[in-house]
Every structure is written in structure tokens, then in C-alpha cells.
């Protein structure tokens, strides 16, 4: 959850589901224990993390390219973090 996050738009209310946080799931990051504080940051689960179930909002899943996700630099803080070159939401795919 590195970075400043936030935007001029209002924070999002949590939307917990029964989708488990397994490898490749994309979740909405939020501030500490404030469940309704998601705004502009997200995370991709590298390994099964079911301890996050019903604590964070699932909003996507990596459907292709998990091998590329595996190359993303990790750590706190990440030195010279990677940047998203292209991202496409399935609802926007043509």
C-alpha cells in the first residue's frame, strides 16, 4: 500500500463478498481499520491470503499475465517501484 493515495473524489464504502483472496485477486486498499476509506489504491494478491476475506473489497481478478505480476518488485518501502504501463478493465474492453 505504498504511496500517498487519495483523490478529490469521495472515499468508497466497503463491499465485502464471499470471493476469497486467492492468488491473482485484486482488492481495494484502504486506510488502517477504517473500512469505508478505499479511494485510489489497489493490491494484487501474490499468494493465497484468505485472512483478508470479508475485510477488504474484491473488485477484480488477474485473468492473464500473472507471470508478469510475479515480477513486480516487493518490499516496504519498494525501491524504484514498478509502474503500470497498461491496464484494462474488462468492462471497458472492446
LUMBALO-567942 format. One record per residue: residue number from 0; residue in one letter; x, y, z of N, C-alpha, C, O in turn. Coordinates in steps of 0.1 Angstrom, whole numbers, padded with zeros to 4 digits. Layout:
<site n="NUM" res="A" n_c1="X" n_c2="Y" n_c3="Z" ca_c1="X" ca_c2="Y" ca_c3="Z" c_c1="X" c_c2="Y" c_c3="Z" o_c1="X" o_c2="Y" o_c3="Z"/>
...
END
This chain:
<site n="0" res="X" n_c1="0008" n_c2="-0012" n_c3="0000" ca_c1="0000" ca_c2="0000" ca_c3="0000" c_c1="0009" c_c2="0012" c_c3="0000" o_c1="0005" o_c2="0023" o_c3="0006"/>
<site n="1" res="X" n_c1="0020" n_c2="0012" n_c3="-0007" ca_c1="0029" ca_c2="0023" ca_c3="-0007" c_c1="0024" c_c2="0034" c_c3="-0015" o_c1="0016" o_c2="0032" o_c3="-0025"/>
<site n="2" res="X" n_c1="0027" n_c2="0046" n_c3="-0012" ca_c1="0022" ca_c2="0058" ca_c3="-0020" c_c1="0013" c_c2="0066" c_c3="-0011" o_c1="0009" o_c2="0063" o_c3="0000"/>
<site n="3" res="X" n_c1="0009" n_c2="0078" n_c3="-0017" ca_c1="0001" ca_c2="0087" ca_c3="-0010" c_c1="-0014" c_c2="0084" c_c3="-0011" o_c1="-0022" o_c2="0086" o_c3="-0001"/>
<site n="4" res="X" n_c1="-0018" n_c2="0079" n_c3="-0022" ca_c1="-0032" ca_c2="0075" ca_c3="-0024" c_c1="-0041" c_c2="0087" c_c3="-0023" o_c1="-0037" o_c2="0099" o_c3="-0023"/>
<site n="5" res="X" n_c1="-0054" n_c2="0085" n_c3="-0023" ca_c1="-0064" ca_c2="0095" ca_c3="-0022" c_c1="-0066" c_c2="0102" c_c3="-0036" o_c1="-0058" o_c2="0102" o_c3="-0045"/>
<site n="6" res="X" n_c1="-0077" n_c2="0109" n_c3="-0037" ca_c1="-0081" ca_c2="0117" ca_c3="-0048" c_c1="-0091" c_c2="0127" c_c3="-0044" o_c1="-0095" o_c2="0128" o_c3="-0032"/>
<site n="7" res="X" n_c1="-0095" n_c2="0135" n_c3="-0053" ca_c1="-0105" ca_c2="0146" ca_c3="-0050" c_c1="-0119" c_c2="0140" c_c3="-0048" o_c1="-0128" o_c2="0146" o_c3="-0044"/>
<site n="8" res="X" n_c1="-0121" n_c2="0127" n_c3="-0053" ca_c1="-0134" ca_c2="0120" ca_c3="-0052" c_c1="-0136" c_c2="0115" c_c3="-0038" o_c1="-0126" o_c2="0112" o_c3="-0031"/>
<site n="9" res="X" n_c1="-0148" n_c2="0113" n_c3="-0034" ca_c1="-0151" ca_c2="0107" ca_c3="-0021" c_c1="-0146" c_c2="0093" c_c3="-0019" o_c1="-0145" o_c2="0085" o_c3="-0029"/>
<site n="10" res="X" n_c1="-0143" n_c2="0089" n_c3="-0007" ca_c1="-0140" ca_c2="0075" ca_c3="-0004" c_c1="-0151" c_c2="0066" c_c3="-0008" o_c1="-0163" o_c2="0070" o_c3="-0008"/>
<site n="11" res="X" n_c1="-0148" n_c2="0053" n_c3="-0010" ca_c1="-0158" ca_c2="0043" ca_c3="-0013" c_c1="-0162" c_c2="0035" c_c3="-0001" o_c1="-0154" o_c2="0032" o_c3="0008"/>
<site n="12" res="X" n_c1="-0175" n_c2="0032" n_c3="0000" ca_c1="-0180" ca_c2="0023" ca_c3="0010" c_c1="-0175" c_c2="0009" c_c3="0007" o_c1="-0174" o_c2="0005" o_c3="-0004"/>
<site n="13" res="X" n_c1="-0172" n_c2="0001" n_c3="0017" ca_c1="-0168" ca_c2="-0013" ca_c3="0016" c_c1="-0179" c_c2="-0021" c_c3="0009" o_c1="-0191" o_c2="-0018" o_c3="0011"/>
<site n="14" res="X" n_c1="-0175" n_c2="-0031" n_c3="0002" ca_c1="-0185" ca_c2="-0041" ca_c3="-0004" c_c1="-0179" c_c2="-0055" c_c3="-0003" o_c1="-0173" o_c2="-0060" o_c3="-0012"/>
<site n="15" res="X" n_c1="-0180" n_c2="-0060" n_c3="0009" ca_c1="-0174" ca_c2="-0073" ca_c3="0012" c_c1="-0182" c_c2="-0084" c_c3="0004" o_c1="-0195" o_c2="-0083" o_c3="0002"/>
<site n="16" res="X" n_c1="-0176" n_c2="-0095" n_c3="0000" ca_c1="-0182" ca_c2="-0105" ca_c3="-0007" c_c1="-0177" c_c2="-0119" c_c3="-0002" o_c1="-0169" o_c2="-0119" o_c3="0007"/>
<site n="17" res="X" n_c1="-0182" n_c2="-0129" n_c3="-0008" ca_c1="-0177" ca_c2="-0143" ca_c3="-0005" c_c1="-0166" c_c2="-0147" c_c3="-0013" o_c1="-0161" o_c2="-0159" o_c3="-0012"/>
<site n="18" res="X" n_c1="-0160" n_c2="-0138" n_c3="-0022" ca_c1="-0149" ca_c2="-0142" ca_c3="-0030" c_c1="-0136" c_c2="-0142" c_c3="-0022" o_c1="-0133" o_c2="-0132" o_c3="-0015"/>
<site n="19" res="X" n_c1="-0130" n_c2="-0154" n_c3="-0021" ca_c1="-0118" ca_c2="-0155" ca_c3="-0013" c_c1="-0106" c_c2="-0148" c_c3="-0019" o_c1="-0104" o_c2="-0148" o_c3="-0031"/>
<site n="20" res="X" n_c1="-0097" n_c2="-0143" n_c3="-0011" ca_c1="-0085" ca_c2="-0136" ca_c3="-0015" c_c1="-0074" c_c2="-0147" c_c3="-0019" o_c1="-0066" o_c2="-0151" o_c3="-0010"/>
<site n="21" res="X" n_c1="-0075" n_c2="-0152" n_c3="-0031" ca_c1="-0066" ca_c2="-0162" ca_c3="-0036" c_c1="-0057" c_c2="-0155" c_c3="-0046" o_c1="-0059" o_c2="-0144" o_c3="-0049"/>
<site n="22" res="X" n_c1="-0046" n_c2="-0162" n_c3="-0050" ca_c1="-0037" ca_c2="-0157" ca_c3="-0059" c_c1="-0043" c_c2="-0151" c_c3="-0071" o_c1="-0052" o_c2="-0157" o_c3="-0078"/>
<site n="23" res="X" n_c1="-0040" n_c2="-0138" n_c3="-0075" ca_c1="-0045" ca_c2="-0131" ca_c3="-0086" c_c1="-0057" c_c2="-0122" c_c3="-0084" o_c1="-0061" o_c2="-0115" o_c3="-0093"/>
<site n="24" res="X" n_c1="-0062" n_c2="-0123" n_c3="-0071" ca_c1="-0074" ca_c2="-0114" ca_c3="-0068" c_c1="-0069" c_c2="-0100" c_c3="-0067" o_c1="-0058" o_c2="-0097" o_c3="-0061"/>
<site n="25" res="X" n_c1="-0077" n_c2="-0090" n_c3="-0071" ca_c1="-0074" ca_c2="-0076" ca_c3="-0070" c_c1="-0083" c_c2="-0070" c_c3="-0059" o_c1="-0096" o_c2="-0071" o_c3="-0061"/>
<site n="26" res="X" n_c1="-0078" n_c2="-0064" n_c3="-0049" ca_c1="-0086" ca_c2="-0058" ca_c3="-0039" c_c1="-0084" c_c2="-0043" c_c3="-0037" o_c1="-0074" o_c2="-0038" o_c3="-0042"/>
<site n="27" res="X" n_c1="-0093" n_c2="-0037" n_c3="-0031" ca_c1="-0092" ca_c2="-0022" ca_c3="-0028" c_c1="-0085" c_c2="-0020" c_c3="-0016" o_c1="-0089" o_c2="-0025" o_c3="-0005"/>
<site n="28" res="X" n_c1="-0074" n_c2="-0012" n_c3="-0016" ca_c1="-0067" ca_c2="-0008" ca_c3="-0004" c_c1="-0075" c_c2="0002" c_c3="0003" o_c1="-0082" o_c2="0010" o_c3="-0002"/>
<site n="29" res="X" n_c1="-0072" n_c2="0003" n_c3="0016" ca_c1="-0079" ca_c2="0013" ca_c3="0025" c_c1="-0070" c_c2="0017" c_c3="0036" o_c1="-0059" o_c2="0011" o_c3="0038"/>
<site n="30" res="X" n_c1="-0074" n_c2="0027" n_c3="0043" ca_c1="-0066" ca_c2="0032" ca_c3="0054" c_c1="-0069" c_c2="0024" c_c3="0067" o_c1="-0080" o_c2="0024" o_c3="0072"/>
<site n="31" res="X" n_c1="-0059" n_c2="0018" n_c3="0072" ca_c1="-0060" ca_c2="0011" ca_c3="0085" c_c1="-0072" c_c2="0003" c_c3="0088" o_c1="-0076" o_c2="-0005" o_c3="0079"/>
<site n="32" res="X" n_c1="-0079" n_c2="0006" n_c3="0099" ca_c1="-0091" ca_c2="-0002" ca_c3="0102" c_c1="-0104" c_c2="0006" c_c3="0098" o_c1="-0115" o_c2="0002" o_c3="0103"/>
<site n="33" res="X" n_c1="-0103" n_c2="0016" n_c3="0090" ca_c1="-0114" ca_c2="0023" ca_c3="0085" c_c1="-0119" c_c2="0017" c_c3="0072" o_c1="-0114" o_c2="0019" o_c3="0061"/>
<site n="34" res="X" n_c1="-0130" n_c2="0008" n_c3="0074" ca_c1="-0134" ca_c2="0000" ca_c3="0062" c_c1="-0140" c_c2="0008" c_c3="0051" o_c1="-0140" o_c2="0003" o_c3="0040"/>
<site n="35" res="X" n_c1="-0144" n_c2="0020" n_c3="0054" ca_c1="-0150" ca_c2="0029" ca_c3="0043" c_c1="-0141" c_c2="0039" c_c3="0038" o_c1="-0145" o_c2="0050" o_c3="0035"/>
<site n="36" res="X" n_c1="-0128" n_c2="0036" n_c3="0037" ca_c1="-0118" ca_c2="0046" ca_c3="0034" c_c1="-0111" c_c2="0043" c_c3="0020" o_c1="-0101" o_c2="0049" o_c3="0017"/>
<site n="37" res="X" n_c1="-0115" n_c2="0033" n_c3="0013" ca_c1="-0109" ca_c2="0030" ca_c3="0000" c_c1="-0111" c_c2="0042" c_c3="-0009" o_c1="-0121" o_c2="0048" o_c3="-0010"/>
<site n="38" res="X" n_c1="-0100" n_c2="0044" n_c3="-0017" ca_c1="-0101" ca_c2="0056" ca_c3="-0026" c_c1="-0094" c_c2="0053" c_c3="-0040" o_c1="-0101" o_c2="0052" o_c3="-0050"/>
<site n="39" res="X" n_c1="-0081" n_c2="0053" n_c3="-0040" ca_c1="-0074" ca_c2="0052" ca_c3="-0053" c_c1="-0064" c_c2="0042" c_c3="-0054" o_c1="-0057" o_c2="0041" o_c3="-0064"/>
<site n="40" res="X" n_c1="-0062" n_c2="0034" n_c3="-0044" ca_c1="-0051" ca_c2="0023" ca_c3="-0044" c_c1="-0057" c_c2="0010" c_c3="-0044" o_c1="-0068" o_c2="0007" o_c3="-0038"/>
<site n="41" res="X" n_c1="-0050" n_c2="0000" n_c3="-0050" ca_c1="-0054" ca_c2="-0014" ca_c3="-0050" c_c1="-0042" c_c2="-0023" c_c3="-0048" o_c1="-0031" o_c2="-0018" o_c3="-0048"/>
<site n="42" res="X" n_c1="-0045" n_c2="-0035" n_c3="-0046" ca_c1="-0034" ca_c2="-0045" ca_c3="-0044" c_c1="-0038" c_c2="-0058" c_c3="-0052" o_c1="-0050" o_c2="-0061" o_c3="-0053"/>
<site n="43" res="X" n_c1="-0028" n_c2="-0065" n_c3="-0056" ca_c1="-0029" ca_c2="-0078" ca_c3="-0063" c_c1="-0023" c_c2="-0088" c_c3="-0053" o_c1="-0012" o_c2="-0087" o_c3="-0048"/>
<site n="44" res="X" n_c1="-0031" n_c2="-0099" n_c3="-0051" ca_c1="-0026" ca_c2="-0110" ca_c3="-0042" c_c1="-0017" c_c2="-0119" c_c3="-0049" o_c1="-0020" o_c2="-0125" o_c3="-0059"/>
<site n="45" res="X" n_c1="-0004" n_c2="-0120" n_c3="-0044" ca_c1="0006" ca_c2="-0129" ca_c3="-0050" c_c1="0004" c_c2="-0143" c_c3="-0046" o_c1="0006" o_c2="-0152" o_c3="-0054"/>
<site n="46" res="X" n_c1="0000" n_c2="-0146" n_c3="-0033" ca_c1="-0002" ca_c2="-0159" ca_c3="-0028" c_c1="-0016" c_c2="-0159" c_c3="-0021" o_c1="-0022" o_c2="-0149" o_c3="-0018"/>
<site n="47" res="X" n_c1="-0021" n_c2="-0171" n_c3="-0018" ca_c1="-0034" ca_c2="-0172" ca_c3="-0011" c_c1="-0033" c_c2="-0163" c_c3="0002" o_c1="-0023" o_c2="-0164" o_c3="0009"/>
<site n="48" res="X" n_c1="-0043" n_c2="-0155" n_c3="0004" ca_c1="-0043" ca_c2="-0146" ca_c3="0016" c_c1="-0058" c_c2="-0145" c_c3="0021" o_c1="-0063" o_c2="-0135" o_c3="0023"/>
<site n="49" res="X" n_c1="-0063" n_c2="-0157" n_c3="0024" ca_c1="-0077" ca_c2="-0158" ca_c3="0029" c_c1="-0079" c_c2="-0151" c_c3="0042" o_c1="-0091" o_c2="-0149" o_c3="0046"/>
<site n="50" res="X" n_c1="-0069" n_c2="-0147" n_c3="0049" ca_c1="-0070" ca_c2="-0140" ca_c3="0061" c_c1="-0076" c_c2="-0126" c_c3="0059" o_c1="-0080" o_c2="-0119" o_c3="0068"/>
<site n="51" res="X" n_c1="-0076" n_c2="-0121" n_c3="0046" ca_c1="-0082" ca_c2="-0109" ca_c3="0042" c_c1="-0096" c_c2="-0110" c_c3="0038" o_c1="-0103" o_c2="-0099" o_c3="0036"/>
<site n="52" res="X" n_c1="-0102" n_c2="-0122" n_c3="0037" ca_c1="-0116" ca_c2="-0124" ca_c3="0034" c_c1="-0125" c_c2="-0116" c_c3="0042" o_c1="-0123" o_c2="-0115" o_c3="0055"/>
<site n="53" res="X" n_c1="-0135" n_c2="-0109" n_c3="0036" ca_c1="-0145" ca_c2="-0101" ca_c3="0042" c_c1="-0139" c_c2="-0090" c_c3="0051" o_c1="-0146" o_c2="-0085" o_c3="0060"/>
<site n="54" res="X" n_c1="-0127" n_c2="-0086" n_c3="0048" ca_c1="-0121" ca_c2="-0074" ca_c3="0054" c_c1="-0118" c_c2="-0063" c_c3="0044" o_c1="-0116" o_c2="-0052" o_c3="0047"/>
<site n="55" res="X" n_c1="-0116" n_c2="-0067" n_c3="0031" ca_c1="-0113" ca_c2="-0058" ca_c3="0020" c_c1="-0123" c_c2="-0061" c_c3="0009" o_c1="-0128" o_c2="-0072" o_c3="0007"/>
<site n="56" res="X" n_c1="-0125" n_c2="-0051" n_c3="0000" ca_c1="-0134" ca_c2="-0053" ca_c3="-0011" c_c1="-0126" c_c2="-0059" c_c3="-0023" o_c1="-0116" o_c2="-0054" o_c3="-0027"/>
<site n="57" res="X" n_c1="-0131" n_c2="-0070" n_c3="-0028" ca_c1="-0126" ca_c2="-0076" ca_c3="-0041" c_c1="-0132" c_c2="-0069" c_c3="-0052" o_c1="-0145" o_c2="-0068" o_c3="-0053"/>
<site n="58" res="X" n_c1="-0124" n_c2="-0064" n_c3="-0062" ca_c1="-0131" ca_c2="-0058" ca_c3="-0074" c_c1="-0125" c_c2="-0063" c_c3="-0087" o_c1="-0129" o_c2="-0058" o_c3="-0097"/>
<site n="59" res="X" n_c1="-0117" n_c2="-0073" n_c3="-0086" ca_c1="-0111" ca_c2="-0079" ca_c3="-0099" c_c1="-0103" c_c2="-0091" c_c3="-0097" o_c1="-0101" o_c2="-0096" o_c3="-0086"/>
<site n="60" res="X" n_c1="-0098" n_c2="-0096" n_c3="-0108" ca_c1="-0090" ca_c2="-0108" ca_c3="-0108" c_c1="-0081" c_c2="-0107" c_c3="-0120" o_c1="-0085" o_c2="-0104" o_c3="-0131"/>
<site n="61" res="X" n_c1="-0068" n_c2="-0111" n_c3="-0118" ca_c1="-0059" ca_c2="-0111" ca_c3="-0130" c_c1="-0063" c_c2="-0123" c_c3="-0138" o_c1="-0063" o_c2="-0135" o_c3="-0133"/>
<site n="62" res="X" n_c1="-0067" n_c2="-0121" n_c3="-0151" ca_c1="-0071" ca_c2="-0132" ca_c3="-0159" c_c1="-0060" c_c2="-0137" c_c3="-0169" o_c1="-0061" o_c2="-0148" o_c3="-0174"/>
<site n="63" res="X" n_c1="-0050" n_c2="-0128" n_c3="-0171" ca_c1="-0039" ca_c2="-0132" ca_c3="-0180" c_c1="-0027" c_c2="-0124" c_c3="-0175" o_c1="-0028" o_c2="-0112" o_c3="-0172"/>
<site n="64" res="X" n_c1="-0016" n_c2="-0130" n_c3="-0176" ca_c1="-0003" ca_c2="-0123" ca_c3="-0173" c_c1="0001" c_c2="-0124" c_c3="-0158" o_c1="0009" o_c2="-0115" o_c3="-0154"/>
<site n="65" res="X" n_c1="-0003" n_c2="-0134" n_c3="-0151" ca_c1="0001" ca_c2="-0135" ca_c3="-0137" c_c1="0016" c_c2="-0137" c_c3="-0136" o_c1="0023" o_c2="-0133" o_c3="-0126"/>
<site n="66" res="X" n_c1="0022" n_c2="-0142" n_c3="-0147" ca_c1="0037" ca_c2="-0143" ca_c3="-0147" c_c1="0044" c_c2="-0130" c_c3="-0147" o_c1="0054" o_c2="-0128" o_c3="-0142"/>
<site n="67" res="X" n_c1="0037" n_c2="-0120" n_c3="-0153" ca_c1="0042" ca_c2="-0106" ca_c3="-0153" c_c1="0040" c_c2="-0100" c_c3="-0139" o_c1="0049" o_c2="-0094" o_c3="-0134"/>
<site n="68" res="X" n_c1="0029" n_c2="-0103" n_c3="-0133" ca_c1="0026" ca_c2="-0098" ca_c3="-0119" c_c1="0037" c_c2="-0103" c_c3="-0110" o_c1="0041" o_c2="-0096" o_c3="-0101"/>
<site n="69" res="X" n_c1="0041" n_c2="-0116" n_c3="-0112" ca_c1="0051" ca_c2="-0122" ca_c3="-0103" c_c1="0064" c_c2="-0114" c_c3="-0103" o_c1="0072" o_c2="-0116" o_c3="-0094"/>
<site n="70" res="X" n_c1="0067" n_c2="-0106" n_c3="-0114" ca_c1="0079" ca_c2="-0099" ca_c3="-0115" c_c1="0079" c_c2="-0085" c_c3="-0108" o_c1="0089" o_c2="-0078" o_c3="-0107"/>
<site n="71" res="X" n_c1="0067" n_c2="-0081" n_c3="-0103" ca_c1="0066" ca_c2="-0068" ca_c3="-0096" c_c1="0075" c_c2="-0068" c_c3="-0084" o_c1="0075" o_c2="-0077" o_c3="-0076"/>
<site n="72" res="X" n_c1="0082" n_c2="-0057" n_c3="-0082" ca_c1="0091" ca_c2="-0055" ca_c3="-0071" c_c1="0082" c_c2="-0055" c_c3="-0058" o_c1="0071" o_c2="-0050" o_c3="-0058"/>
<site n="73" res="X" n_c1="0088" n_c2="-0061" n_c3="-0047" ca_c1="0081" ca_c2="-0061" ca_c3="-0034" c_c1="0089" c_c2="-0055" c_c3="-0024" o_c1="0101" o_c2="-0054" o_c3="-0025"/>
<site n="74" res="X" n_c1="0083" n_c2="-0052" n_c3="-0012" ca_c1="0091" ca_c2="-0047" ca_c3="-0001" c_c1="0084" c_c2="-0034" c_c3="0005" o_c1="0076" o_c2="-0028" o_c3="-0002"/>
<site n="75" res="X" n_c1="0088" n_c2="-0031" n_c3="0017" ca_c1="0083" ca_c2="-0019" ca_c3="0023" c_c1="0094" c_c2="-0011" c_c3="0029" o_c1="0100" o_c2="-0015" o_c3="0038"/>
<site n="76" res="X" n_c1="0098" n_c2="0000" n_c3="0023" ca_c1="0093" ca_c2="0005" ca_c3="0010" c_c1="0099" c_c2="-0001" c_c3="-0002" o_c1="0110" o_c2="-0007" o_c3="-0001"/>
<site n="77" res="X" n_c1="0093" n_c2="-0001" n_c3="-0013" ca_c1="0098" ca_c2="-0006" ca_c3="-0025" c_c1="0108" c_c2="0004" c_c3="-0031" o_c1="0105" o_c2="0016" o_c3="-0033"/>
<site n="78" res="X" n_c1="0120" n_c2="-0001" n_c3="-0034" ca_c1="0130" ca_c2="0008" ca_c3="-0041" c_c1="0127" c_c2="0008" c_c3="-0056" o_c1="0125" o_c2="-0002" o_c3="-0062"/>
<site n="79" res="X" n_c1="0126" n_c2="0020" n_c3="-0061" ca_c1="0123" ca_c2="0022" ca_c3="-0075" c_c1="0111" c_c2="0014" c_c3="-0080" o_c1="0113" o_c2="0004" o_c3="-0087"/>
<site n="80" res="X" n_c1="0100" n_c2="0017" n_c3="-0075" ca_c1="0088" ca_c2="0009" ca_c3="-0077" c_c1="0085" c_c2="0008" c_c3="-0092" o_c1="0087" o_c2="0017" o_c3="-0100"/>
<site n="81" res="X" n_c1="0079" n_c2="-0003" n_c3="-0096" ca_c1="0074" ca_c2="-0005" ca_c3="-0110" c_c1="0062" c_c2="0004" c_c3="-0112" o_c1="0055" o_c2="0009" o_c3="-0103"/>
<site n="82" res="X" n_c1="0059" n_c2="0007" n_c3="-0125" ca_c1="0048" ca_c2="0015" ca_c3="-0129" c_c1="0039" c_c2="0007" c_c3="-0138" o_c1="0044" o_c2="-0001" o_c3="-0146"/>
<site n="83" res="X" n_c1="0026" n_c2="0010" n_c3="-0138" ca_c1="0017" ca_c2="0003" ca_c3="-0147" c_c1="0018" c_c2="0010" c_c3="-0161" o_c1="0017" o_c2="0022" o_c3="-0162"/>
<site n="84" res="X" n_c1="0022" n_c2="0001" n_c3="-0171" ca_c1="0023" ca_c2="0006" ca_c3="-0184" c_c1="0009" c_c2="0006" c_c3="-0191" o_c1="0006" o_c2="0015" o_c3="-0199"/>
<site n="85" res="X" n_c1="0001" n_c2="-0004" n_c3="-0188" ca_c1="-0012" ca_c2="-0005" ca_c3="-0194" c_c1="-0021" c_c2="-0014" c_c3="-0185" o_c1="-0016" o_c2="-0024" o_c3="-0180"/>
<site n="86" res="X" n_c1="-0033" n_c2="-0009" n_c3="-0183" ca_c1="-0042" ca_c2="-0017" ca_c3="-0175" c_c1="-0056" c_c2="-0015" c_c3="-0182" o_c1="-0060" o_c2="-0004" o_c3="-0186"/>
<site n="87" res="X" n_c1="-0063" n_c2="-0026" n_c3="-0183" ca_c1="-0076" ca_c2="-0026" ca_c3="-0189" c_c1="-0086" c_c2="-0033" c_c3="-0181" o_c1="-0084" o_c2="-0044" o_c3="-0176"/>
<site n="88" res="X" n_c1="-0097" n_c2="-0026" n_c3="-0178" ca_c1="-0108" ca_c2="-0032" ca_c3="-0171" c_c1="-0117" c_c2="-0039" c_c3="-0180" o_c1="-0121" o_c2="-0034" o_c3="-0191"/>
<site n="89" res="X" n_c1="-0121" n_c2="-0052" n_c3="-0177" ca_c1="-0129" ca_c2="-0060" ca_c3="-0186" c_c1="-0141" c_c2="-0053" c_c3="-0192" o_c1="-0145" o_c2="-0055" o_c3="-0203"/>
<site n="90" res="X" n_c1="-0148" n_c2="-0045" n_c3="-0183" ca_c1="-0160" ca_c2="-0038" ca_c3="-0187" c_c1="-0157" c_c2="-0028" c_c3="-0198" o_c1="-0166" o_c2="-0024" o_c3="-0206"/>
<site n="91" res="X" n_c1="-0144" n_c2="-0023" n_c3="-0199" ca_c1="-0140" ca_c2="-0014" ca_c3="-0209" c_c1="-0134" c_c2="-0020" c_c3="-0222" o_c1="-0131" o_c2="-0013" o_c3="-0231"/>
<site n="92" res="X" n_c1="-0132" n_c2="-0033" n_c3="-0221" ca_c1="-0125" ca_c2="-0040" ca_c3="-0232" c_c1="-0134" c_c2="-0040" c_c3="-0245" o_c1="-0146" o_c2="-0041" o_c3="-0244"/>
<site n="93" res="X" n_c1="-0128" n_c2="-0037" n_c3="-0256" ca_c1="-0136" ca_c2="-0037" ca_c3="-0268" c_c1="-0133" c_c2="-0049" c_c3="-0276" o_c1="-0139" o_c2="-0051" o_c3="-0287"/>
END
